[in-house]
Amino acid sequence: MVITPPCNLEIHWCSPKKSPPRIAGRQQVSEKQRSSKARGYEMRKRAEDMGRTRQRIVEAAVHLHGTTGPASTSIAAIAERAGVTRLTVYRHFPDETALFQACSGHWLSQQKLPQPEEWGAIEDPVERLTAGLADLYRFYRAGEQMLTLVSRDLHAAPDPIREAWEARDGRYLEVLADAWPTAAEPVRRAVIGHAAAFSTWRSLCREQELTDREAVRVMVTLVGAVGN
């Protein structure tokens, strides 16, 4: 007697153990993975777009601070130059301090900054003062336009910005004055502070047309003459 099997091998794959729902399940997992990847891509793209927008705002602020000055730079002007709305500017920078800090940080990152730690390694007071003033005057010349407008409008800057500016100048003074035996002597300290000021460089080199080297020599001679 020949027994015919209930189903042949061709339909065994359709049995419950190997049924299409497993394939559908794999498809659902694959779709979830693709959806997750798409969401990740969208989030990265959104973050990149926000970063580019923020950068445009910062660059617009830097340009306006360096051409018209901080006191004459409005949020509306920054937004117009950056190609965004005022609301977008506020969304990235909720207050004036945040915008100033970003603007200052961006501009300073493009400059060769003075290196007071290098001057401080020089023990001789005259040599330290000469090296320090030369470094400062180089920085002042390179950033003259921005420094002129910012120093003019410093009264309009937020308190943290003014405090940072004053702390920077105070740091320069401390390093230059500490090398002198009578560093605490008020007259010498005042003259060193005058020598290190941007306004002094501008007066000597722009108005009186001295070279940076000549201006350094004049100031070092003046400081050395104090108390003689």
LOMI-754566 format. One line per 4 residues: number of its first residue (from 1); their letters; for each residue x, y, z of C-alpha. Coordinates in Angstrom, 3 decimals. Layout:
NUM = A = X Y Z  ...
//
This chain:
1 = MVIT = 0.000 0.000 0.000  1.411 3.382 -1.009  0.902 6.204 1.461  0.780 9.645 -0.048
5 = PPCN = 2.284 12.270 2.241  -0.089 15.129 3.168  2.201 17.718 1.641  5.313 17.640 -0.447
9 = LEIH = 8.615 19.402 0.077  7.565 22.282 -2.142  5.050 23.468 0.395  6.944 22.628 3.571
13 = WCSP = 8.349 26.175 3.684  4.798 27.426 4.079  4.343 25.515 7.323  3.764 27.583 10.498
17 = KKSP = 7.393 27.215 11.586  8.705 28.877 8.407  5.819 31.122 7.557  5.943 34.603 5.944
21 = PRIA = 5.274 36.384 9.249  8.947 35.849 10.120  9.936 37.552 6.887  7.479 40.336 7.643
25 = GRQQ = 9.018 40.647 11.095  12.463 41.031 9.592  11.097 43.636 7.223  9.592 45.541 10.144
29 = VSEK = 12.951 45.491 11.971  14.706 46.672 8.814  12.209 49.484 8.370  12.721 50.552 11.994
33 = QRSS = 16.478 50.591 11.460  16.090 52.686 8.328  13.713 54.993 10.156  16.191 55.346 13.030
37 = KARG = 19.007 56.132 10.623  16.827 58.701 8.864  15.997 60.374 12.167  19.684 60.411 13.099
41 = YEMR = 20.555 61.985 9.759  17.818 64.592 10.159  19.043 65.452 13.667  22.641 65.791 12.467
45 = KRAE = 21.553 67.931 9.537  19.456 70.116 11.825  22.389 70.535 14.197  24.691 71.401 11.285
49 = DMGR = 22.187 73.928 9.950  21.896 75.509 13.395  25.682 75.640 13.659  25.985 77.360 10.287
53 = TRQR = 23.273 79.848 11.220  24.999 80.612 14.511  28.293 81.128 12.698  26.697 83.555 10.238
57 = IVEA = 25.284 85.564 13.129  28.665 85.690 14.877  30.493 86.712 11.697  27.882 89.404 11.035
61 = AVHL = 28.358 90.778 14.559  32.155 90.752 14.197  31.925 92.622 10.893  29.631 95.297 12.304
65 = HGTT = 31.628 95.693 15.526  34.736 96.169 13.414  33.222 98.676 10.997  30.658 100.735 12.903
69 = GPAS = 31.497 99.777 16.499  29.597 97.809 19.160  27.564 100.816 20.334  26.145 101.346 16.829
73 = TSIA = 25.455 97.666 16.141  21.819 96.657 16.577  20.290 93.189 16.647  18.286 94.155 13.576
77 = AIAE = 21.478 95.039 11.694  23.122 91.762 12.706  20.046 89.800 11.626  19.910 91.579 8.278
81 = RAGV = 23.571 90.936 7.524  23.314 87.296 8.610  20.164 86.764 6.538  18.034 85.711 9.502
85 = TRLT = 15.269 87.177 11.639  15.775 89.017 14.921  14.011 86.102 16.625  16.634 83.714 15.257
89 = VYRH = 19.409 85.885 16.653  17.765 85.841 20.076  17.198 82.103 19.831  20.953 81.552 19.473
93 = FPDE = 22.009 84.402 21.773  19.380 85.121 24.428  21.220 88.141 25.820  23.786 90.754 24.832
97 = TALF = 26.545 89.193 26.914  26.309 85.863 25.083  26.529 87.624 21.719  29.481 89.799 22.789
101 = QACS = 31.333 86.780 24.157  30.830 84.811 20.957  31.871 87.816 18.867  35.002 88.459 20.955
105 = GHWL = 35.940 84.791 20.996  35.636 84.526 17.223  37.689 87.653 16.558  40.392 86.743 19.062
109 = SQQK = 40.672 83.238 17.586  41.776 84.869 14.326  44.492 86.992 15.948  48.018 86.243 17.086
113 = LPQP = 47.545 87.173 20.718  50.174 88.677 23.045  52.072 86.079 25.048  52.660 87.468 28.568
117 = EEWG = 53.837 84.076 29.806  56.807 84.393 27.448  57.713 87.880 28.710  57.432 86.628 32.274
121 = AIED = 60.233 84.165 31.643  62.645 87.087 31.082  64.273 88.142 34.367  65.861 91.441 33.333
125 = PVER = 63.200 94.184 33.743  64.319 96.258 30.760  64.470 93.236 28.461  61.077 92.021 29.697
129 = LTAG = 59.522 95.433 29.149  61.061 95.688 25.688  59.808 92.233 24.667  56.381 92.807 26.170
133 = LADL = 55.783 96.191 24.571  57.008 94.922 21.205  54.528 92.027 21.427  51.677 94.301 22.497
137 = YRFY = 52.368 96.902 19.834  52.451 94.189 17.165  49.025 92.991 18.361  47.668 96.546 18.457
141 = RAGE = 48.804 97.243 14.909  47.310 94.018 13.538  43.956 94.562 15.254  43.904 98.342 15.167
145 = QMLT = 40.501 98.884 13.575  38.602 96.537 15.880  40.514 97.628 18.982  39.898 101.300 18.209
149 = LVSR = 36.132 100.850 17.930  35.794 98.464 20.854  37.862 100.662 23.189  35.792 103.679 22.092
153 = DLHA = 32.520 101.840 22.789  33.610 99.876 25.831  31.144 101.845 27.965  28.324 100.226 25.975
157 = APDP = 29.575 96.667 26.458  28.034 94.334 29.063  29.777 94.258 32.441  31.436 90.834 31.899
161 = IREA = 33.004 92.086 28.672  34.363 95.250 30.302  35.665 93.227 33.222  37.421 90.781 30.894
165 = WEAR = 39.005 93.683 28.971  40.232 95.286 32.212  41.502 91.949 33.536  43.486 91.408 30.337
169 = DGRY = 45.130 94.823 30.607  45.774 94.219 34.295  47.498 90.959 33.482  49.818 92.710 31.019
173 = LEVL = 50.674 95.339 33.617  51.393 92.793 36.349  53.799 90.798 34.198  55.666 93.889 32.974
177 = ADAW = 55.852 95.612 36.377  56.781 92.617 38.525  60.282 92.403 37.083  61.257 95.798 38.522
181 = PTAA = 62.717 95.975 42.046  60.225 98.687 42.941  57.280 97.141 41.112  54.855 98.370 43.762
185 = EPVR = 56.128 101.964 43.447  53.055 103.824 42.144  54.759 106.188 39.676  56.726 103.493 37.862
189 = RAVI = 53.691 101.241 37.808  51.573 104.029 36.350  54.122 104.715 33.616  54.321 101.006 32.724
193 = GHAA = 50.535 100.878 32.544  50.570 103.920 30.279  53.211 102.322 28.054  51.193 99.111 27.697
197 = AFST = 47.923 100.842 26.788  46.442 100.659 23.308  45.747 104.401 23.425  49.470 105.076 23.972
201 = WRSL = 50.443 102.973 20.970  47.825 104.737 18.861  49.051 108.170 19.955  52.720 107.422 19.277
205 = CREQ = 52.413 105.323 16.143  49.351 106.732 14.419  49.228 110.358 15.476  52.983 110.935 15.885
209 = ELTD = 53.919 108.421 13.169  56.595 106.564 15.101  57.399 102.991 14.174  56.574 100.287 16.702
213 = REAV = 60.266 99.893 17.475  60.720 103.617 18.053  57.665 103.727 20.293  58.967 100.794 22.352
217 = RVMV = 62.335 102.515 22.783  60.686 105.760 23.921  58.493 103.989 26.497  61.310 101.808 27.852
221 = TLVG = 63.468 104.924 28.278  60.617 106.711 30.075  59.999 103.824 32.463  63.717 103.501 33.167
225 = AVGN = 63.950 107.215 34.020  61.372 106.962 36.806  63.032 107.477 40.162  66.379 108.619 38.688
//
